[in-house]
């Protein structure tokens, strides 16, 4: 019974620590995510992998990886 009480107290301590950390924003800074999102990706970074082409998810892959739409990517590749 004593071990169950210790375990319960430990779980409550972990939970309250996690909640407090989320309230005070100890996670990733919003400035960092904004600068990462605004960074222009190169054509090499936005090259669509074969598996995405095989299942027809080229546009979703580009969107998920923060790349410009396909028309802009193809123009950048052709210009090089």
N, C-alpha and C positions, 0 to 999 in steps of 0.2 A: 504494500500500500504506500509505503514511503517513497518508493521509486516512481510510482505513478504520479504522485504529487510533484516530485522534482521534474519529471518529464513535462507535465502540464505547465509548470511555471516556466520552464525553458522555452516551450513553444509560445507561450504568451509574450515572453520577453523578445523573442525573434520577431513575432508578428508586430508588436508595438514599435520596434526599431525600424522595421520596413515601412510601416505606415508613416512614422515621423519623418523618415528620410524622403519619402515621396512628397510629403507636404512642403518640406523646405527645399525641394529641388536639388537634392544631392546627386541626381543623375546627370545625363549629358546636357551640356549647356545649349540653349537655343541658338546662340550666335554661331556655334560650331556647325550645327545642322544647316543653318541658313547659308553659311559660306560654302559648305560642301554642295548644297543644292544649286548654288549660283555658279559654281565652277564649270567652265566649258570642258567637255570631254573631247578627246581626240578621236579621230576616225578609227584608230586601232583599238581603243577602249570600247568603242561602240560597234565593233564587228559582231554581227549576229552569229552565235554558235550553231553548229549543224543540228543539234538536237532541237533547238527552237524552230529552225526551218522545217525539220521533219514533221513536227506536229502542228505547224502553221501558226505559231505564236510569236512571230517576229515583232509585231507591234507591241505586244504585252511585254516582251523581254526588254525592248528599248525603253518603254515607260518605267518598268520596274528598276532599271539600272540608271535612270536619270539621263538618258541619251535623248537627243532631239529626234523628232519623227523621221521616218524612213526616207522621205524625199530629201530632207536636208543632209542626211547621212550619206546617201548615194551620191549627191552632188559633191560633197567633200572628198569622197573617195575618187571620183572621176577627175577632180581638179588636180589631184596629186600625180 
